[in-house]
């Protein structure tokens, strides 16, 4: 039977899907992130905000080991209590649990159908009926199915920028990651596609933890449950979005929000 301390720790990791302890990231000798301690609630949308160069993308990339060949990382990143930088971790499998969507769409030189089918096949799903089912479901979630259902064999390169980004979202959702990381993923989308993605993120909370970077503070206020403010590689403040936006605890946060919300 687990003791009180072990039970409390187990409950903590059930509620906090990701957790960093004294996380530092270096590019060469330059320290970009300075001892980040933060936890992310399960099934919540968390916005990472802050000025350009604050370290938000570096932090997000560290959460699925994207820049590990270019950076040196100290400290710890826990996914359900497991250190993701441990030597036993299979990075490829890790990224099926922690997916990522970038600012610019990266579509494969394949058909729309194969852009989603290819990673699924790599993970052992070979049955065509099952593939079609997953592809339709993920494209529907991303708000793209009606537009491409009769064009699935066409090259993904023929899609508009907004549609290509929605395709990348569908591809990420097809693997059903528990955590989805987004780096300004709506900044290049048209208003209709942006609204679609925002609605997707709202519905994803039932099964997915979303962590995303946005410079659109109105957007962060609309859809995020929690907000984290970064500045100069330091995590300045974290809290419930309404509280951070209404009653920021740090003068730095207050100054950033006041300046940018007036724009």
Residue, then its C-alpha position, 0 to 999 in steps of 0.5 A: x500500500x502506498x504511503x501518504x507521500x507516495x500517494x500525494x506524488x502520484x496524484x500530483x502527476x495525474x493532475x500535472x501532465x508536464x513539469x519542469x524543475x530548474x530547467x536551463x537551456x544553453x546555445x553554446x555558452x549563452x544561457x537562454x532559459x534561466x531555471x524554469x520551474x513550471x507545471x502544466x495542468x492536465x486537460x487545460x489550454x495554457x498560453x505562453x506569452x511575452x516579447x520576442x526573444x523571451x525564450x518561449x520557443x526555446x522552452x516549447x522545443x525543449x518539451x519534446x526535445x526538438x533542439x537537443x542537438x543544438x542546445x545543452x539542457x540542465x534541470x529536469x522535464x517530467x512527463x507523468x513523472x518520467x524524465x523525458x531527457x533520460x537515456x532510456x527515452x525513445x524520442x520518436x515514441x515520446x513525440x507521439x505523446x507530445x505532438x507539435x505544430x509550428x508557425x509555418x506549415x510543413x507538409x510532405x511532398x505527398x498527397x493530402x491523404x498520405x500526409x496523414x496516412x504516412x505517420x500512421x503507417x509508421x506507427x503500425x496502422x496498416x488497415x486501409x479502412x482504419x486509416x480512412x476512418x482516422x484521416x476523415x476524423x482528424x481532417x474534420x476536427x481540423x475543419x478541413x474535411x469538407x474542403x478536401x474530401x474530394x481532393x484527397x489524392x491531390x498534392x498537399x502542396x496545392x493547398x493554401x497556407x491556411x489549409x496547409x496549416x489545418x492539414x498539419x493540425x489534422x496530421x498531429x491530431x491523427x496520432x492522438x497526442x496527450x499533449x499538443x504544443x503549438x508555436x504561433x500556429x495561427x499567426x499565418x491563418x486567415x480569420x476563418x481558419x483561425x476561428x476554426x483552430x481556436x474552436x478545435x483547441x477548446x474541444x481538445x481540452x476533453x482529452x488533450x493538454x494544449x500548450x501554445x505560444x501566441x502574441x495575440x493577447x486577445x486570443x490568449x484571453x479568449x481560449x486559455x485556462x492558464x497563462x505563463x509570462x516569459x521575459x528575457x529567459x525568465x518565467x515571470x508569472x503563471x496563473x489562471x488566465x483571468x487572474x493574470x490578465x486582470x490582477x497581474x502580480x508582477x510589474x513586468x507582467x502588468x507593463x507588458x499586458x498594458x502596452x500590448x492590449x492597448x495596441 
